């Protein structure tokens, strides 16, 4: 189970260190892709990624193809180096608004575990996401779902 919140910075070569606790859960290789739910990146273990994409294959062809194009066009299957760093491709960084203006400190990012997946956020966008969280709305949604 991926959990926790970690603050890191993108290095000069566009690498980020994935925390050891998360690497232990993710395994030797894992996927980093665009999120479908905002300007952040998501990462999945190989097994979790396979489970995530399997239902997408059952969608109508046009929906599946558009979704796979969005997810895979600059996705990265990564293996951390000996220091736990992975390279984030330019397209993923641009999508997540990380490292676009180094002079503004936007090379700072937050890595957060979300159970079966994790997310990588620019520090600024993560702060906005946290500020917008509404625990009462989450509770109401759960109750309406019967939980």
C-alpha positions as a printed Julia matrix, in Angstrom:
147×3 Matrix{Float64}:
   0.0    0.0     0.0
   1.57   3.27   -1.14
   1.21   5.95    1.53
   2.82   9.1     2.87
   3.74  12.54    1.64
   7.31  13.34    0.62
   8.87  16.6    -0.53
  11.67  16.49   -3.08
  13.24  18.56   -5.84
  13.87  17.78   -9.45
  17.62  17.69  -10.09
  19.41  19.39  -13.0
  18.94  16.26  -15.17
  15.17  16.09  -14.5
  15.5   13.19  -12.09
  13.62  12.79   -8.83
  14.37  10.46   -5.98
  11.49   8.12   -5.2
  11.37   7.42   -1.44
  12.69   3.99   -0.44
   9.41   3.1     1.28
   7.54   3.59   -1.98
  10.2    1.86   -4.11
   9.9   -1.22   -1.89
   6.18  -1.36   -2.71
   6.55  -0.51   -6.4
   9.16  -3.12   -7.25
  12.1   -2.94   -9.62
  10.18  -1.37  -12.54
   7.1    0.82  -12.51
   5.07   3.13  -14.74
   4.79   6.91  -14.55
   1.98   8.46  -16.6
  -0.17  11.58  -16.88
  -3.08  11.67  -14.48
  -6.57  11.73  -15.93
  -7.66  13.76  -12.9
  -5.53  16.89  -12.92
  -2.08  18.23  -13.69
  -0.07  15.67  -11.78
   1.68  12.44  -12.6
   0.64   9.02  -11.41
   2.86   6.04  -10.82
   1.91   2.38  -10.57
   3.69  -0.88   -9.88
   3.77  -3.17  -12.93
   0.96  -5.29  -11.47
  -1.2   -2.29  -10.5
  -0.7   -0.75  -13.96
  -1.82  -3.95  -15.66
  -4.9   -4.03  -13.44
  -5.62  -0.34  -14.17
  -5.48  -0.62  -17.97
  -7.31  -3.94  -18.32
 -10.86  -2.46  -18.08
  -9.85   0.32  -20.49
  -9.33  -2.33  -23.17
 -13.04  -3.15  -22.96
 -14.15   0.39  -23.81
 -15.38   1.33  -27.28
 -12.4    1.53  -29.64
 -12.4    5.32  -30.04
 -12.54   5.93  -26.28
  -9.86   3.31  -25.6
  -7.54   4.63  -28.31
  -7.87   8.24  -27.14
  -7.31   7.22  -23.53
  -4.26   5.09  -24.33
  -2.84   7.86  -26.53
  -3.2   10.34  -23.66
  -1.65   7.98  -21.12
   1.14   6.43  -23.15
   2.38   9.23  -25.4
   5.0   10.36  -22.91
   4.68   7.66  -20.26
   7.82   6.27  -18.69
   8.5    2.73  -17.61
  11.26   3.37  -15.1
  13.86   1.52  -13.06
  15.34   3.64  -10.26
  19.11   4.04  -10.27
  21.26   3.09   -7.28
  20.23   6.31   -5.51
  16.52   5.72   -6.13
  16.24   8.39   -8.84
  14.1    8.17  -11.95
  14.16  10.39  -15.02
  10.95  12.27  -15.74
  10.46  12.9   -19.47
   9.96  16.49  -20.63
   6.35  15.84  -21.71
   5.38  14.6   -18.26
   7.11  17.53  -16.58
   5.33  20.0   -18.86
   1.96  18.37  -18.2
   2.47  18.5   -14.41
   3.92  22.03  -14.57
   7.15  20.94  -12.89
  10.47  22.58  -13.75
   9.11  25.05  -16.28
  10.45  28.11  -14.44
  13.41  27.07  -12.27
  13.89  30.66  -11.13
  10.45  30.47   -9.46
  11.37  27.38   -7.47
   8.98  25.18   -9.42
  11.45  22.28   -9.37
  10.06  21.49   -5.91
   7.55  18.68   -5.92
   5.49  16.47   -3.68
   5.26  12.71   -3.95
   2.21  11.22   -2.29
   1.1    7.63   -1.86
  -2.57   7.01   -2.68
  -3.01   3.3    -1.98
  -2.65   1.37   -5.25
  -0.95   4.29   -7.0
   1.09   7.36   -6.15
   1.16  10.89   -7.47
   3.85  13.46   -8.24
   2.73  17.08   -7.99
   4.39  20.44   -8.44
   4.63  21.99   -4.99
   2.35  24.89   -6.0
  -0.39  22.73   -7.55
  -0.28  20.33   -4.6
  -0.82  23.22   -2.18
  -3.86  24.28   -4.22
  -5.2   20.7    -4.21
  -4.82  20.38   -0.44
  -6.46  23.77    0.15
  -9.42  22.73   -2.02
 -10.0   19.44   -0.19
 -13.45  19.28    1.41
 -13.65  16.41    3.92
 -17.38  17.01    4.39
 -18.04  16.56    0.65
 -15.98  13.36    0.7
 -18.0   12.07    3.67
 -21.28  12.9     1.93
 -20.18  11.15   -1.26
 -19.26   8.05    0.7
 -22.57   8.04    2.52
 -24.46   8.45   -0.77
 -22.52   5.45   -2.08
 -23.64   3.39    0.89
 -20.33   3.44    2.73
